Amino acid sequence: MSAIEQVAQEDQAVEAVPKRAMTLGSGTSYIVLLLLLIVPLFAKNFIIFQMTMLLIYGLAVLALNILTGGSGQFSLGQSAFYAIGAYVTAVMMEQFNVPYFLCLPVAGVLCFGAGFLFGQPALRLSGVYLALATFALATAMPQLLKLNFLEHWTGGVQGLVVTKPDAPFGLPMGQDMWLYYFTLIVTLAIYIFSVNLLRSRSGRAFMAIRDNEIAASAMGVDVALYKTLAFGVSAGITGVAGGLGAIAVQFVAPDSYTITLAISLFLGMVVGGVGWLPGSIIGSAFIIFVPNMAESISKGLSGAVFGVLLFVVIFLVPHGARQILSARNGDQ
């Protein structure tokens, strides 16, 4: 079989993935959206805050899903782009009095540029070597944020306090509830963008590179361009998530964005299902609530309990939450 015939068959398979398995059905989507809209109306502020963080981490996991599930590139450096987005938002809001809704696009664009530029030297790497390069980026970022010449803007080691915005137009809701609904709007917009991206010609190019880089190149796909573009898009979405996270937590500090955050996001992607975008929220719920559950079981051995729970999940559903949906639909 020639390379062209092989890619043609792979392209047909890849094109079928986003239409059938990349999203939830319309009925399920409406139910989930209705729950997300209604639950905060009856919840306490702490629960609303947790739901806001669920959406924010879900965005960051979704960004990693585009990179790894879409183009097949492994990254352990998402915490670096999350930190950039958080600090750009915090500095613009507190030092320059820029409205928060304008800070997020700027954070996304700057992180897109940073990710695109980082993707250039990363083109020579793949697999575990690319993961190690991004690991180095995530490890270095907290130290870079502590540099003396940035301290005037970033607050250095002590960090920077961020003011949580009030609801606009005199809407009768508190800060936490407004920020939740604002985050939900941003999350839905980025989710729709991501689905359309993976269904587009660029998305099919991503997945062709993921499945067979040599065959994709033989079909005329600009491998270098699309690999760096995937890095840029993933970093841009992660930057927006970081900006939202800074506003929700009301504080940024270098030690909040260590390699632990990057590993947690990668774990969320695996638990939710690599390449399945709705699984990003499921993975986000896992990394937010399961550690708390493990601590409630045993405070002294919370790490061990979390490890056991993670092992059980990976053993039962090695392909993530997507496997449960596939089994229910008889689609193995």
C-alpha positions in Angstrom: 0.0 0.0 0.0 1.4 3.4 -1.0 1.9 6.2 1.5 -0.9 8.3 -0.1 -3.4 5.4 0.1 -2.5 4.8 3.7 -3.0 8.5 4.6 -6.3 8.6 2.7 -7.6 5.7 4.8 -6.3 7.3 8.0 -7.8 10.7 7.1 -11.2 9.0 6.8 -10.8 7.5 10.2 -9.6 10.7 11.7 -12.4 12.7 10.2 -14.9 10.4 11.8 -13.5 10.8 15.3 -14.6 14.4 16.0 -18.1 13.9 14.6 -18.9 10.8 16.6 -16.7 10.7 19.7 -15.1 14.1 20.3 -18.3 15.6 21.9 -21.3 14.7 23.8 -24.7 14.2 22.2 -26.9 17.2 21.9 -29.4 16.0 24.5 -26.7 15.2 27.1 -25.0 18.6 26.4 -28.2 20.5 27.1 -28.7 18.6 30.4 -25.1 19.4 31.5 -25.5 23.0 30.5 -28.8 23.3 32.4 -27.2 21.9 35.5 -24.3 24.3 35.2 -26.7 27.2 34.9 -29.0 26.2 37.8 -26.8 24.7 40.5 -25.0 27.9 41.5 -28.4 29.5 42.2 -28.9 27.2 45.2 -25.3 26.7 46.3 -23.1 28.4 48.9 -20.3 30.7 47.9 -17.6 28.0 48.6 -19.4 25.5 46.3 -19.7 28.2 43.6 -15.9 28.8 44.0 -15.2 25.1 43.6 -17.4 25.0 40.5 -15.5 28.0 39.1 -12.2 26.3 39.6 -13.7 23.1 38.0 -14.4 25.1 34.8 -11.0 26.8 34.9 -9.0 23.6 35.3 -11.3 22.1 32.7 -10.1 24.7 30.3 -6.5 24.0 31.0 -7.0 20.2 30.6 -8.9 20.9 27.3 -5.9 22.9 26.1 -3.6 20.0 26.8 -6.1 17.7 25.2 -5.8 19.7 21.9 -2.0 19.4 22.1 -1.7 15.7 23.1 -5.0 14.2 21.9 -5.1 16.4 18.8 -1.5 16.5 17.5 0.1 13.8 19.6 2.7 16.0 21.3 3.3 15.4 25.0 3.8 18.3 27.3 4.5 18.6 31.0 4.9 22.4 30.8 1.4 23.7 30.8 1.8 25.2 34.3 4.3 27.6 32.7 1.7 29.0 30.3 -0.9 29.0 33.1 1.5 31.1 35.2 2.1 33.5 32.3 -1.6 34.0 31.8 -2.2 34.5 35.5 0.6 37.1 35.9 -0.3 39.0 32.8 -3.9 39.3 34.0 -2.9 40.2 37.5 -0.3 42.8 36.5 -2.7 44.4 34.0 -5.5 44.6 36.5 -3.6 45.8 39.5 -0.8 47.8 38.0 -2.5 49.3 34.9 -6.2 49.2 36.0 -7.2 47.3 32.8 -10.7 45.7 33.0 -10.5 42.0 33.6 -12.5 41.1 30.5 -9.8 42.8 28.4 -6.9 41.2 30.2 -8.0 37.7 29.3 -7.6 38.1 25.5 -4.2 39.8 26.0 -3.1 36.9 28.2 -4.3 34.4 25.6 -2.5 36.1 22.7 0.8 36.5 24.7 0.6 32.8 25.7 -0.2 31.8 22.1 3.0 33.6 21.0 5.1 32.1 23.8 3.8 28.6 22.9 4.3 29.1 19.2 7.9 30.3 19.8 8.6 27.4 22.2 7.3 25.0 19.6 10.0 26.0 17.2 12.9 24.4 18.9 10.7 21.7 20.2 10.2 20.5 16.6 13.4 18.6 16.8 12.1 16.6 19.8 9.3 14.1 20.2 8.0 11.6 22.7 9.7 11.5 26.1 12.3 14.1 24.9 9.7 16.7 24.2 8.1 15.9 27.6 11.5 16.5 29.3 11.9 19.8 27.5 8.5 21.0 28.6 9.2 19.6 32.1 12.3 21.9 32.2 10.1 24.9 31.2 7.6 24.2 34.0 10.5 23.7 36.5 12.2 27.0 35.5 9.1 29.2 35.4 8.6 29.8 39.2 12.2 30.8 39.4 12.0 33.2 36.5 9.0 34.9 38.1 11.1 35.6 41.2 13.8 37.6 39.2 14.6 41.0 40.8 13.8 43.1 37.7 10.3 41.7 37.6 9.6 42.2 41.3 8.3 45.7 40.9 5.4 44.4 38.7 4.9 40.8 40.0 5.5 41.3 43.8 8.4 38.8 43.7 8.2 35.9 46.2 5.4 37.6 48.1 3.1 37.6 45.0 0.3 39.9 44.0 -3.2 40.3 45.3 -5.9 40.5 42.7 -9.2 42.2 43.1 -12.3 40.1 42.4 -14.6 42.1 40.0 -18.2 43.0 40.9 -21.2 42.1 38.7 -21.7 44.7 35.9 -24.8 46.7 35.2 -26.0 46.4 38.8 -26.9 42.7 38.4 -28.2 41.3 41.7 -25.6 38.7 42.3 -22.4 38.4 44.4 -18.8 38.5 43.1 -18.5 34.7 43.3 -21.6 34.0 41.3 -20.8 36.6 38.6 -17.3 35.3 38.2 -18.7 31.7 37.9 -21.2 32.7 35.1 -18.5 34.8 33.4 -16.1 31.8 33.5 -18.9 29.6 32.2 -19.4 31.9 29.2 -15.7 31.9 28.4 -15.5 28.1 28.8 -18.4 27.5 26.5 -16.9 29.9 23.9 -13.5 28.2 24.0 -15.1 24.7 24.0 -17.1 25.5 20.8 -14.0 27.0 19.2 -12.0 23.8 20.1 -14.6 21.5 18.7 -14.8 23.5 15.4 -11.0 23.6 15.3 -10.6 19.8 15.5 -13.4 19.4 12.9 -11.7 21.8 10.5 -8.9 21.2 8.0 -6.4 22.3 10.6 -7.8 19.8 13.1 -7.6 17.0 10.6 -4.0 18.0 9.9 -3.3 17.8 13.7 -4.6 14.3 13.9 -2.9 13.2 10.7 0.4 14.2 12.3 -0.6 12.4 15.5 -1.3 9.2 13.6 1.5 9.2 11.1 3.8 12.1 10.8 5.7 10.8 7.7 2.5 9.9 5.9 1.0 13.3 6.7 4.1 15.1 5.3 3.7 12.9 2.1 0.2 14.2 1.7 1.5 17.8 1.8 0.7 18.7 5.4 3.2 21.3 6.7 4.2 19.3 9.8 6.4 22.1 11.3 3.7 24.7 11.0 0.9 22.6 12.4 2.9 21.2 15.3 3.9 24.7 16.4 0.3 25.9 15.8 -1.0 23.2 18.1 1.5 24.3 20.8 0.4 27.9 20.3 -3.3 27.2 20.5 -2.9 25.0 23.6 -0.7 27.6 25.3 -3.2 30.4 24.5 -6.2 28.6 26.0 -4.1 27.7 29.0 -3.2 31.4 29.4 -6.8 32.3 29.5 -7.4 29.6 32.1 -4.5 31.0 34.1 -6.0 34.5 33.9 -9.4 33.3 35.2 -7.6 31.3 37.9 -5.8 34.4 39.1 -9.1 36.4 39.4 -10.9 33.5 41.1 -8.2 32.9 43.7 -7.4 36.6 44.0 -3.7 35.9 44.4 -0.7 35.0 42.3 2.7 33.8 43.5 5.5 31.9 41.8 5.1 28.8 44.1 1.5 28.4 43.0 2.6 27.3 39.5 5.1 24.6 40.1 5.5 21.3 38.2 2.9 19.8 40.5 0.2 21.8 38.7 1.5 20.6 35.3 1.4 17.0 36.4 -2.1 17.5 37.8 -3.3 18.8 34.4 -1.7 15.9 32.6 -3.3 13.5 35.0 -6.7 15.2 34.4 -6.3 14.7 30.7 -5.5 11.0 31.1 -8.4 10.4 33.5 -10.9 12.3 31.3 -9.8 10.5 28.2 -7.0 11.6 25.8 -8.7 13.2 22.8 -12.2 13.4 24.2 -12.9 17.1 24.9 -15.9 16.6 27.3 -13.6 14.4 29.4 -11.7 17.6 30.3 -14.3 18.5 32.9 -14.3 15.0 34.3 -10.5 15.1 34.6 -10.7 18.5 36.2 -13.2 17.2 38.8 -10.8 14.3 39.6 -7.8 16.5 40.3 -9.9 18.9 42.4 -12.2 16.6 44.4 -10.3 13.3 44.7 -7.4 14.8 46.7 -9.9 16.2 49.2 -11.6 12.9 49.3 -8.3 11.1 50.0 -7.6 13.6 52.8 -11.0 13.0 54.4 -10.2 9.3 54.5 -6.8 9.7 56.1 -5.0 13.0 56.7 -1.7 11.3 57.5 -1.8 9.0 54.4 -3.7 11.2 52.0 -1.0 10.9 49.3 -1.1 7.1 49.6 -4.9 7.0 49.5 -4.9 9.3 46.4 -2.4 7.0 44.7 -4.5 3.9 45.4 -7.6 5.7 44.1 -5.7 6.8 41.0 -4.5 3.2 40.4 -8.0 1.9 40.7 -9.3 4.4 38.2 -6.5 3.7 35.7 -7.0 -0.1 36.1 -10.7 0.0 35.6 -10.8 2.5 32.8 -7.3 2.7 31.2 -8.6 4.9 28.4 -10.3 7.4 30.7 -13.9 8.4 31.1 -14.3 8.2 27.3 -14.1 4.4 27.7 -17.2 4.4 29.8 -19.3 6.2 27.2 -17.9 3.9 24.5 -18.8 0.8 26.4 -22.3 2.1 27.0 -22.8 2.8 23.3 -21.3 -0.6 22.4 -18.5 1.3 20.5 -15.3 -0.5 21.3 
